[in-house]
Structure formats: C-alpha cells, structure tokens
Amino acid sequence: MSGTMQEAVQALRGETGHAAPLMRWWWFSTHVSEAAIDADLDAMLAAGIGGVELAFVYPVDEGGLRFGDPEFLSLVGFAARGAQRRGLRFDLTLGAGWPFGGPHIDASTAARGLHWERIELAPGATELVFRPSFDGDALVSAYVGAGSIQELPAEWVLAECGERIHIPALGGGPRVLLVAVSRLTGQNVKRAPRGAEGLVLDHYSAVAVQAHLEAVATPLLAAAEATRVHAGFCDSFEVYESDWTAELPREFLARRGYDLLPELWQLEIDGAGTARVRTDVMTTLRELFEEHFVQAFGEWAHGHGLLFRAQCYGEPPMLMSSYRDVDLIEGEGWGWQRWTKNAWAVSAAGAYGRSPVSSETWTWVHSPSFRAGPADLLGEAYEHLLSGVNLLVGHGWPLGGALGHGQPVFYASGALDSRNPWWPVARELFSGLARVSAVLQLGERIAQVAIYHPVAELLAGAEGERPFDLWRQTRRFVDDEFVSAVRTTGLDYDLVDDALLEVGGADRFEVLLVPAGCVLSAAAAQLLSSAGVRVVHLSASRGQERRAEIRAAVHGMVPPLATSAPDTVGVTTRQLEGSRISLLVNTGERSADVVLDPCDDSTLTVWDAVSGRRRAVVRDDASRTVRLGSYEAVLVGQTVGPGQVGVDELETTGPVLGQDQEEPLAAGWFVRTSSGRRPVTLPHTWEDDPEVAHGDEQLVYETTVELVRPASAALDFGDASVPEVRAERRENSFALPADPPVGAAASVEVDGLPLGSVWRAPYSVQLGRLAEGRHTITVTVSSLGVRVAAARAIDGTSPAARAANGVRFRVQDASRRRDGVRSGILRVPTLRLSAD
C-alpha cells in the first residue's frame, strides 16, 4: 500500500477519511427504540466517532422486543438508514450474542465434543449394549485392550459396533473397553437477546453454517439493506470443547489418506502415533472450520456486496492463515510488549497485505464501567496502535446511552457514551485517534524481525487449558517476555509460519528467530535462505539470559527510528514513498526527555499525535530531543532533504520553553458547587471535601491574575504523579500508571474565552498573548462517571429482571468502581509567562 508524506500531513490536518474509531453498539433487546437510536447516532457523530458495529445482546429488564421479530428488524433498518444519512459507517454482527447459534440450531447442527468412557470388563464378556448417557449421544467407536484400569493395555483393537459392541476375548483375562462418544457440548449462546437463546452451532458443519446464514444473517441484512452495510462481522471464537463433527471420519480419510477410527484411541491414550493423529485431527478440524465457516461467511458477504470482518482466534483450532478469507482482519488485547491477539492479527495482515487491520479496543479499560477517563482511553489506544493495528473499534456504547440517566450498561467494559461527565473532551480524543490511525494506514509497517510460529509442535501436543486454542498455546514458546525482548531493542516483529512466509515473502525480514523446542521446516529454511534472511535458533534459556540472547541475535540491526529510552518508549514505523513516519509513545510512568536517532540523515518533523500540530524539538550538534509526559505521543516524519514538512502549521508544545516568570496559583481560587460558591485552596480533591456532594460531577474554579505588562502565557497543571498505592484491578484491564493532575478533564477559559482542555499529557493550555491588567481564569473540571452516571444506570441485575431473563451474565468489578478515584485539581497549577 502506497502513501506519501503529503498524505500524512493532510491526515494530521484533519483529512482522516474512514480512520475514525468505530464503536461496538450494544443493543439490549429491552431498550431498542427509534429515540435511542437517533440520540446515540447524533452523539457519536458529534464526538468524532466514525461508525458503529451493531451487536445484539441480552435483556436488562422485563418485556422488550424479541430478536428477529418484524418490529425488531424494522429498527435495524431504521438504524442503518440513520447511520447512512449521517455519513457513519455501519457494520452488522451476523448473529446474536456469541458464539453464533440460537433456536434454529438443533442436535443435528449443534457443537459437539468427543467424550471418552473407560470400562473394565471381566473375563467372559463378549458384548455390551451401548446406552446413551444423555440425549444426543452418538457412539463413534469402541476399543478393547488386555489389561485393567490401573494397568492400561499397551495395544488396542477396534471393536465391531452396531446395536451392540462386540468384545474380543484377547486371551481370556480382564480387558478394558474404551468408548468414544460424540456428545453435544451443551454450550448455549452467551449473552443472548430474548428470542435468540439456543445451542451454539457446529462450526465445522456446512449444513449448520448455512442454516445460520439463512435464519439469522440474511433477515438482518435484508432489514438493514446491503447497500447501507460496510461489513458483516464475527467476534472471536469461544466454541469450547468442540472437537468433533459427524463428517470428521469421512473428511479425515479424504484429506489425510487413512482411516481415522482405528487410530482415534490415541487422542485419549498416548501411543506411538499420538502426535501424528493429533496433528492430523487438528489440521482436518481447522480446514473444515476455515472452509465451512470462514470461507462460507466470506462468500455470503461478497455475494451481497459486503466485506467480511472477523477475529480469527480461539476455538475451533485456527492459525494466522485462517484469516485468508477475511477482508478486514481484526485482533484485540493491549500491550506493545506483550503477546496479544493483536500481534496474531497484525502478523497475518502483514503477510496478506491487508489494511486497515482493526482492534477491539477498551474491552476491560479500567474496569468497571464509568471508571475509565479520557486519558485511560487514549493510553490503551496507543498500546493497540503500537502493536501495528491502525483502526480502533471501541468496546463499547450501550444503546440509549445518549438519552442520559436510566439507560443500560454492559456487564463488562467501559460505558463509552455521553453519560460520562468528561464527555466534552470526547471529540478531541476521538478526532486525535482518527488522525493517528489515518497516518498509520499509509504505506507499510516496518517489521525487520520474524519469529517462527511453532505450528508443528502446537498441533502435535498441548499443555494446560484450552488445548485447541492455538493462540493461547503459542505462549508456551512466545510469551510476553519474548516479545518485550524484541520490542525494547526498537525493532518490530511479525510471527510467521510456512504458509505466511510463502504468501507474504521472506525478504521483508532481516532475521528470523526460532524459539526453543521448535524445528524449522525444510520449506521455510529454503525460503529464508533464498531471501538471504539470517536464522537464529534460540536456546531454552529464560529470564534475563533469554533476553540477552535475543538482543544478541538482533545486535547490529538498525531500527527505522531509535530512541534513548527503548524500554519505555514504544515505536511503530510506516514506510512511505521516499519517507517514513513513526508513532512514538512514552509508556513509562514518568516524563522523559527522549533523544531521537533516525537510521539515516533524514530531516525530522515532529507533530503532537492528538492535535496534529507541529512540536518543538530541542536541537544541539549531536541530538534532537523531545519531552514526553507519561502516555504522551508524537508522530515523527523522516524525509530526505533539509526542509521540514508542514512548516505552515502553528508550532505548540506544553509549557513554553525559556519563560520569564513562573507563578504558582495555589491561593485566590473560588469553587462553585451545587451548594454555592466559596473560596478554596489548590490542590483540591473532591473525595476529601465533605462539602462536595455525591451528585456533583462538574465543578467550576475561578481566580484572577494581574499582569504588569503584556505576556504570552501558559497554564501548566504539572506532570502526572505515580500513586503510592495502586488500586487493585484485573490483569487484562488497562489503566494509566500515573494519575493525571486533573481528574478527569478540565476546560480552561480566560476572560470568558475558551482556550483549551486539560485531560492528557502535556497537562497545560496555551493562553495566548495576554494584555497588561487583570484577567479571570476559569477552570471547569468534570469527573469520572462513578458518581451519578453509574448509580442511575441499569445493569440488568434487579430481581424482576433476573426473574424474567434468568442469569445471562454477571456484572464485573462493580465493587471496585470508586477505588482510587480522585477528582478535582490535584496539583497546584503554574502560570508561565514570557515577554517574547
């Protein structure tokens, strides 16, 4: 994909195309109405959100519409028309809840797993009647061996099965009967709306998939009208313990060239051929899933003029090449130094040349709902973008959120809607992320390091939970520590296997790292040798020893843009036509002066990542330095020639460098609360002030300053501060490592003129040129939504809701909602003046 620096500059000026974040739009089946739809779409458009992904989920109250009923479908059409009229992208989830299934799925088309039973038989028994333990059980095969349960047989014989299982004598001693039964997993659709309850479909079965497309996807698309839908969507696959389908023996014989049933026992009991059988079964199941589900959904979408977007990881077993038939590749999981599903998706996108590659973002951001502030959202978004994705899909917006209090929240994610008191800065947040995403959609991502995916080893044997989840099993070979060792050299990587090397080419890389315990295939070795790629086989070392080994393997390689703080400053770089552009983010907990070191003598231009304005860089004879606060980011362009690009833009930074005067503004403030106006001294923390009511979500601070002469001014609220004690949160929940000096966002006015907002680093506002005399500074602070917004939201846990709907979810982390919350102006701001 081509891209020029001029296009990057245009994106920074606001020409972002379709790069604005999307929002997963949770449709609770009890709260669907035209009023809610219109209010939400208007609010999203106003906030700079680029579109929606319609997701159908559980009821949170009594009554409501049934999924798929005519009135419900008419509202889907109303939403699609409303999005089109507003210029918003409209994606449609092709099922309700997850994984796909519902009332149209019966025992013949539902997900199944292989269940094993062992029975010790006394001498003399010659046959046994098979009686199903549960409805839907089907006998697959039976095996007999001489021995006992305590001393298992060394050899097994396939028994003849009909209405009875015929048991050979095998020497007249005790025997063990091993029975393989195909059993319904019993898994129901998770978080299903009313009317969409039912069994999960068999994702290996063409019949089951077609039944779903006809019963669910086709009516939904007809209601929305295909011309209004950009893409059909399928979320990550969580089809647990589904390792069987009725057609597996026949398909196995056709694909692998030998009969499965005589060998099937080796999936349950280790034998000489266990690794081969497990590999072949996993491969066959993966192929059936890819052909009968992924390819079928893709063909259905294309037949209706849509694109197909999907998250190809989880269970059934799948590899990165399972994205082959997906138009819009999506991942999830924050952490540029971690092994995430984003890394899985980005690696596939690199091989297949797909862009944009999106990410489900903010899934657990500072859980629970309303606990996250705009700086948390920005920080997690940067972690995703540093992983190589270039389109964000927010998780998510509860339907009706724009109607205000009394509307639903999702059980586990941020409530990313206009009920948040800090919402006045939402447009700045989402427009900034649109700029960054638009820039990162240009050109091609530079990844100089390849890591070999141990596909053969993963297929042959699993460890721990989720044996069929190959992304999860990859952690045995490539874990967070491994990824961190590569990324903190300033280099980026792709995970590759034989299929991705063949389709994407090996000449993209300089070195390939082979994890310990992994054997490089002959085909891969030939491709790498022909491309001149250096191959390094790593030892089984761990910890600092492995980190040093990986660093030694890439020693001498030059990153496109190195920094003086590679352990905390993440970098991702795009190759443009004759130039490069990089995103740099300080993910450390403290501010840092970061020295920039390009790989050649390019001219550097630096922009603030959110505003798109050009940033000042401190230069001396040897280096170029930019100061970055915690989770502050810049875009750095590298061009040939002496001149910078975008020089006509206004140059802005945080505090003005070389100011003449600094005046701390601790005293002389007044604060206006719901109980009136009174004097206050800064810092001022609402939670420590009994006169701030629980219902106060926005307070106004005011002071006056006297200037003896005209001056350029900036109001600096200081750096974020590292808390002495961190509030407990779940491992996959992102939160900033340092607390902003304003909780959670503020707008600043001077003499009634709005001049800017404070919610991200640098926590300062340029006040412009102030005249001699007295000036009034007004700071309006908005809190998190943990006070009124959370208290008045509907979470679906009322006794009446539970009685009507059962237990379809459990609200996550609600008891932590106010842990560590600090609202107000939390540090003494400084007025910085310059006579220049």
N, C-alpha and C positions, 0 to 999 in steps of 0.2 A: 504494500500500500504506500502510495506516494504521499508527500507532504512537504510543504516549504515553510521557511521561517516567516514569510509574509502571512501565510495562513495562520501560523501560531499567533502572530501579533494581532490579526483580525479576531481570533478567538478571545484573546485577552481583552480586547476592546468590547467584547460582548456578543460577537457573532458566533454563537455556540452551536447553532444547528439543533440537532437532536441529542445533544450530550447532557442535558439537564437530568438530574436524578429522577427516576420513576418512583412510584410509591405503591407497595402492595396494599390493596384496598380491601380491608376485611369486611365482607358482607355478612353480618349476623342475620339469620333468617327471620328474627323477630323485629328487626328495626329497618326494613327496607321500605323507603318511600321516595317519592319524587322530590319532596322538600329536602330530605337528607342528601340525595344525590346532587341536586343543584347547589346546595350550600357547600358541600365538600369540593366539587369541581371548581367553583368560584374561588374558594380559599386556596386550593392548590395552585391555580393559575396565578393568583396574586402573590403567592410565596415563591414563585420561580420553579415550581416542580413541573417536570416535563411530560408527565403522563401517569397512567395507572396500570396496575396489573390486578384484574378483578379476581378475588379469592373468596370462595364460598365456605363459610364456617358455621359453627354451632349456634343454637339459640341461647339467648341470655335472659329470656323472660318467658312468660306464658303466651300462648297464641302465636300469631305471626303467620307468614306465608310458608307454604311448603315448596321446597326446592323443585324446580321443573314444572310447577303448575303454570297455567296460562298467565295469571296475573304476575307471577314472579318473572317469567320470561319477558313479559312486556316491559318490566322495569329494567331488565338487562338491555333491551333495545333503547329505552329512554336514556340510560347511562351512556351507551355507545354514541348515540346522536349528540348528547350533551358534550362529550369529550371532543368529538369531531368539530362541533360548532366553535369550541374554544381553542382549537388547534392543539389539543393534548393527545398524546399517543395513547392507544387503548389496546392492551394485551389481555387475553382471555385465558384463564386457567381452564383446562379441558376436563375438569372433574370437580367434585365437591369433597372437601376435607382432603386427607391423604393417608396412605396411597390410594390410587383410584379403585373404585368398586362401587357397591351400592345395591339397591333392591333388584336390579337387573341381573345380578350375579347369583348363580345357584351352585349346588355341589359339583356340577359338571364343569363349571368355569371358574371356580374359586381357587385361591392359592393353596397349594399342598406341600407337605413335607414328608420326608422318608422317616418312618418310625420303626425302631427295631425292638424285637422281643426275644428273650433267651429263655428256653425251657429245657430243663434236664429230664431225660427220658430213661425209664428203667428198661432193662433187657426185655425183649419180647414184644414191645410195642411196635406195630407195623404201619399204623395210620392214625391220623389225627384230624378231627373236624375243625376247620378254622371258623371261629365265631367272632365277628367284628366287635370291638370294644365300644365303638362309637358309630353313630350314623355317618355314612360316607366313607368308612374304612374300606379299602380295597387291597386284597392280597397281591403283592408284587411277585415275591419269590420266597423260597424257603431253602435252607441248607442244613445238612446233617454232618456232624463230625463225631468221631470216637473220643470220649473224654467226659469231663464234668465242668460245672460252672467254675469250680475252683481251679481246675487244671484244663484250660480250654484246649480244644483239639488243634492239632498242627495243620490238619488238612480238612477241607470241607467239600461236600458233594452236593450238587444242586438236586433238590428233591423234586419229584414229579408232583405237580399241583393241579388239582381240578376242584371238585366239590370237597375232596379230602386231600390232605397232604400225605403222600406215601413215603414211608420211612424205611430206608435200607437197614439191614441188620448190623453191618460193619463189625463183624467178629463176635457178636453176642454180648458185649459188655455195655456199660452205660454210654449214652450218647447225649449230645446237646443239639437241640433244634434252634436254629437261628431264623427268625421270620422277619421279612421286610414288608412293611405295610405302608401304603400310601394313605395319608390321613390329612384331612383338612386342617390347616393351621389354626383355623377358627378366628384369625385376625379380622377385626372389623375396621371399617374406615374410621380413622382418627379424626376427632373434632368435626364430625359430620353435621350438616344442617338438618333440620327437620324435613323428612321425606327423602333423604339421601343415605339413610342408615343401611348397612348391609355388609356382606363379606367383601374382602379385598379380592380383586380379580387375579387370575393366574397370568402373570406377566410373561410366561413362556408360550402361551397358547394364542395362536392366531384367531381362533374362534372367540375366545374371551375378549381379546382386544377389539375385534370388530364389533362384538356385542356392545362394548362400552362406547365406542365411537358412534354407533348408531343410536344408542339410547340416551347418551348424555352430551357428547361433544357436538353432534350435528344439530340437535334442537337449540343448544346455547348459541351456536354460531348463526343459525337461522334467525334467532331473536335479535342478535347484535347486528347482523348483516355483514358479510365478509369484507365488503369494501371499507368498513369502518374499523376493522381489526388489523393491527400490525402483525401480531404473532400469537400463536397458541402456545401455552406454557404448561410444563410439567415440572413439579417440585422434585426435590431429592427423593430417592427411593428408600423406603423403610419397610420393605416386604420381608418381615422377619421369619427366619427358619423355613423359607420356601425353597426347597432343593429337589423338588420332584414335579413332574408333569406327565400326564398319561402317555404322551407321544415320545417320551425320552428314550425308551428302548429302541423303537423303530428309527428315530432320528440318529441315535448314537451309532447304530450299525451302519447307516448310510454314510455318516460323516467320518467315523473313526475306523471303520473297516473290520470290526469284530463285535461279537455278541456281548452285550453288557451283563446280562443276567448271570451267567456262570462266574463272573468276576465281581459282582456287586458286593458280596460279603466283605471285600477288602476295604470298603468305606467304613465299616464298623469295627473290624478287627485287623490289626496290622498284619500284612503278609508281604511276600516278596514283591508283589506287584502293586502295593497300595499307592505309592507315589504316582505310578503311571495311570492307574484307574482314576485316582482323584483328579489328576491333571486333565484327563480326557473328559471326565464328567463335568468339571468346572468349565472347560472350554466349550463343550456342547451346550450347556445351560446358557453360557454367555452368548453364544451365537444365536440361540433361539430367542433370547431376550432382545438382542440387537435387531434381528430380522423381524420378529413378530410384534415387538412393541415399538422400539425407537424408529426403525425404518417405516413401520406402518403409520405411526403418528406423523412422521415427516412427510410421507406421501399423501396422507389425508390433508395435511395443512397445505401442501403445494397444490393439491387438486382444487382447493378453494381459494387459491391466491394469497395464502398466508405464509409467513415464516414460522419456523418451529424453534422455540427456545426451551432449553432443558438443563437440568443439573444431573449429570450422569455419574453418580457415585452412590455408594450404599449397597443395598441388597435388592435384587439378584446380583451375582458376581458380574462386574464390569471393569474394563480397563479404560485408560485415557482414549484409546482408539474407538471406544463406544460412542464418542462424540462425532464420529464420522458423518452421520446422517442428521446432525443437529446444525441448523443455520446459525443460531445465536447461542454461543456457549456461555454457561453461567457456573460460577462457583460460590463459595461462601467461606467465612472464617477470617478474622482479623489476625494480623501479626506478620510483619515482613521478615522476622527472624524465626518464624515457626513453620512447621509442616502443616499446611492448611489445604482445604479443598479448593481454595483459590489457586494454589500452586498447581494442583492437578488440572484445573480448567485452563489456566494460562499456558501450561506446557502443551496441552492439546491444541489450543488456539494457535500457538506459535508454529506447530507442525502443519496444521491445516490451513494456515493463512487466514484465519477468521478474525474479524474485528467489526464492531466492538466486542469485547468479552466482558460480561457483566458479573456483578457480585451481589448476592443477597446480603444486605448491609444493616447493621444495627439490630441484629436478631436478639441479642441479650444486652444491648448497650445499657450500662449502669442500671441493671435490673433492680427493682421492678419498674412498671410504667410510671411515667412522670418524674422519675428520679434523675434522668439524664438532662443536662443542659446543652445549649448550642455548642459549647466548646468540647463537650464529650462527643457529640455527633461529628464535629469536624475532625477531632483526633482519631476516632475509629475509621472515618472515611479515608484519612491519609494512610492508615495501616493497610487498608484494602488496595488503594491506588499504588502504594509502594510494592505490592505483590504482583503488579502487572496488569490488573484489571483497569478498564477505562470507561465503565458505565456503572452507576450505582443504582440498586433497586432497594428502596427503603422498606424496612420491616417494622412497623407498617402504620397505616392510617385506619383507625376504626371508623366504619361507616357512621355518618352522623356527627362526627367529632366537631364539625364546623357549626353545628346547631348549639353547641355550648354544653352547659352542665346537664347531667341526667342522661348522657349518651354512653354507649358501651366502651369498654376497653378490652383488648385481647389478653388472654391469660398469661402470656409470656413474651413480652417485647416492649419496646417503647411505644407510648401513645403519641405518635409524631404528628400531631394535629394542632389546630389553632386554639385549643383549650389551654395550652401551655402559656403561662403568663409572659414568658420571654419571647413569644411569637413575633413581636415587632421586628426582631432581627432575623427572622427566618428567611426573608428574601435575600439578605446579604449572604447568609450561609449557603443557600441552595444555588444562588447565582454564581457564587465563588466556586462551588464544586462543579458547576457546569463549565466554567472557564477551564479549570484544570483538566476535567475529563475530555473536553474538546481538544485541548492541546495534546493530550496523551493518546487520542485517537488518530493522530497524524503519524505518518511514517511507520517504522517497525521498531519494536522493542529490542534493545541490545542485550543478549544473554550470551556471554562468552564461555560459560561453564555448562557442561551437560553432566547429569547424574544418571547412571544406568538403572533403570527400573528392574528389580529382580522378579520378573514375571514368572519364570520357570519355577523359582523357589516358592513364590506365593501360591501358585497353583498346586504344587506338589504337597504342601503341608501348611497347616495353620496353627496358630497358638492363641490361647485365650478366647475371649468372647468374640462374637460376630465373625466366624471363620470365612463367611462368603463376602464380607466387606473388604475388598482388596485395597481401597484407600486406607482404611484403618490398619490392615495388616502390613502395609508398607512401612509403618512406624517401626517395625522390627529392624529395618535396615536404614531408613532415612527418617530421623526424628528431629525434634526442634534443635537439638544441639548440633546436629549435622548441618542443618540449614543455616543456623547462626554462624557457624564457622566459615561458610562460603560468603554469606552476605556481608559480614563485617570486614571483608577484605576490600569492599567497594565494588565487587563483581556481582553479577546476577546469573541466574541459572535456569535451565529447563530440565525437567525429568523426561527421559526418553526411553523408549523400548524399541524393539526391532521394527515394529510397524510404523512408529513415528519417525524413526531415522530414515526409513525407506521413503515415506511420503514427503517429509519435510527437509530431507537432506542433512548430511553431517557437516557440511562445510560452513554451517552457521557458527560452529563452536571451535574453540582453540584446544580444549582439553575435555576429556570425559573421565569422570571419577566412577570407579566400580566399587560399590560397598562391599564390606567384608561378608563372606558367605555367599557371594553372588558370582555366577560363572557367565562370562561374556560369550555370547553365541558366536559361532563362526561367521554367520551372515553379518552380524553387527561389526565384528572385527574387520571384515573385508571392506565394508562401507567406510569405516573410520580410517582405515589405512589408505584407501583411495583418496580420501579428502584431506589427508595429512594431519588428522587430529591425534594429539598425544593422549595415550591411555594410561591412567594411573590406577593400579589395584591397591585398595586400602586394606590395612590390617584390621584385626578385631579390637583394636585399642578403643578406649572410651575416655570421656572427660577431657582434661587438658592435653593429654597425649594425642588423642584423635584430632583435637582442634589444631594442634601444632602440625600434625601430619597433613591435614587438609590445606593448611596455609602453605606448607612446603610444596604441596602439589601444584598450587597456583602461583607460586613465587615467580616474579618476573613478568607476570601478566599486568597490563596497564588498564585500569578502569577508564571508561569514557570521561568520567569526572570524579576525581578523588577528593576527599576532604580530610581535614585534620582530626576529625572525630568519627571514624568509621564505625565504632561500636555503638554509637547512639544516633548518628545522622544517616538516615536511610536515603538511598538514591535509586531512582529508576530513570533510564535514558531512552529516548527515541531517536533513531537515525532518520533524518530528513534528507531532502535533496541538497547536498553540499553543506549541510549543517547538522547540528544536534541540539536537542533540548532535553533538559533533565528536571525532574521534580526532586527537591531536597527537603527533608523534614527532620527537624530536631526532635527525636522521640525520647530524649532524656528528660529528667525531671527538673533540670535547671537550665537557665540561659547559657549560651555558649557563643564565643567568637569563633566562627568556623572559617578556616582558610580553604579557598577553592583552588584546585590544582587540575586543570584540563590536561587531556592526554596529548595535546599538541599546542601550537602557539596561537590557538583561536582567540578571537576577541570575545569577551564575556559580556552579556547583558543580563541583568537580574531584575525579576519582577516579583512583587508580592503575589502569592498564589491566589488569594481571595479577591483582592481588589483589582488585580491586573495592572496596577501602576508600577512604574519603574522604581527600583530600590537603589539607595545609595550603597556603594561598596567602598570600603576603606582600602586604598591602594598605597603600596610603597614599592621600592625597587624589586622586591623579591616575591611579594604575595598580594593576593586580593582576599579581603576578609569581609564577611557579612555576619552581623549579630542576629542570632535566632533565639527567641524565647522557647520555652517548653511547648512542643507541638505547634511551633510556627513553621511555615513552609515558604519556599521561594521556588520559582521556575528560573532556570539558568539556560540561556541560549548561547551556543558556541558557533560563531560564524567566522568565515575567512575574511581577512582584511582589517583595517584599523578602526573602522567606524562601528559604533553600537547600533542596534536596531531599535525602532520605536522611540527615537530621541525626542519626538514632538510631544511625548506624554509628560504629564506632571510627575515630578520625582518626589516621593514621600517615603518617610521611614517612621520609626517610633519617635522617641524623644529627639528633639533637634540636637545635632552634634555641635559642640562648641558654644552652647548657650551662655549668655552673660550673667543670668541670675536664676536662682532656684528658690522657690518659696513653698515650704510645706504648708498645706492647708488643713490643719487638724481642727482648729477652733473657728468660731464665727459662722457655723452652719445652723440652719434650721431644717427640720424634717417635718413633712406633712403626712400624717397617718389618718386612719379612719376616725380617730378620736380628736383630731385637731393638729395645730401647728405648734411646735415647741423647739427650743434650742437643743443641739446635740453636738457632741464632740466625736470626731472620727479617730480610729475606726469605730464602726457601729454595726454590731451583729444582731439581727432581729431576734434570733433564738435566745439571746441573753438579755433581751429588753422586755420586761413584763408589760410595758405599755404598747407594744406592737401586738395587735390582735391576731388570733389564728387566721381570721379571714382576710388579712392584709396580704395581697400578692404584688402590690406595686406601691412604693413609697417615693416621695419627691423630696430631694435635698436641694437647698439653695444657700448660696453665700455671695458676698460681694468682694471684689478686689479693686484696689486703687493703683493705677499706673501713673507714674510721674512723667513718663514720656512714652511715645508710641513704641510698640514692640511686636515682633512675631511671637506667638505663644503656643504652647502645647500643654495639655493637662495629662499628666502621667500618673497612672494608678499603681505603678510598680510591677514587679515580676510576680509570677505565681509562686506560692510557698508550699514546701513539702510538709504534709501533716506529720505530727509526732506519732499519731496512731492512725492507721488506715482502717476505715470501716470494712467489715467482712463482706465479701461478695463471691458469687460463684466463679469458678475458674475461667469460663468462657465469656464472662461479662467484662466488657471494656469500660474503663474509667480513666480519666486523666491522672497521672501520677502526682501532680501538684495542683493545689487548689487555686483557681483564679482569684485575683484581688477584688473582684466584683462578683456577687452571687445573685442571679446568674447572668444578667445582662443589664446594661445601662445605656441610656441615650443622653447626650450632652448638648445643652443649649447655652449660648451667650447672648444676653440681652434679647431673649426670645427667638433667636435664630438657631435652628437645628444645625449642628456641625458634625455629628458623627455618633457612633455607638462604640461601646466597650463590652466585648464578650470573648475575645480571643487575643492571643499574643500578636503584636505588641499591645499591651493594655493601655493605650494612650490615644488621645484625639488631638489633631492639629486644629487650633482655634483661629488660625489665620492672623492677619495684621490687626491688632487692637489699638485704638486711639488712646491718647492720654485721657485720664479721668477714671470714673467709677464704672465698673461692669458687673452685671449679675450673671453668675454661673448657676445653671440649673442642671441637676443630675437626677434623672428618673430611673430608679432601679426596679427591675422585675425579677421575681423569684422563680424557683422551680415550681412545678405544679403539685408538689407534695402536700399542699395545704388544702385549698378548696377544691381544685380540679379533681384530685384523686378521691377526696371524700364524697363528691357528688357523682362520681362515675358509677355505671352499672357494670358489675363484673360477672353476673350470672350465678352467684352463689347463694341467693336468697332461698329460703325454704320453699317458697312457691315455685321458683324456677327449677330447683332440684326435683321437686315432686313431679313437675310437668315433663322434664327433659332427662332425668337421671344424671349420673356423674359422667360428663363427657370430657372434663378437663379438671385440673387443679391449678388454682392461681399460684404463680411462682413468686417467692421472695417478698410477699406483701409486708411481712413483719420488718423488713429492712428498709422500708421506703424512706424513713426520715433519718436513718443512720448517717452521721457525719455531715448532715446538711447545715450549711452556713450561708445565710442570706444577708445582703446589705453591702455597704462599702467596707471592705475588710482590711484595708491598709490606708495609711494616710496618703492622699494624692499630693503631687507636687506640681506647682505651676512653674513651667520653664519658659524663660523669656530670652529673646535675642533681639538686639537693636538692629541687626542687619536687615 
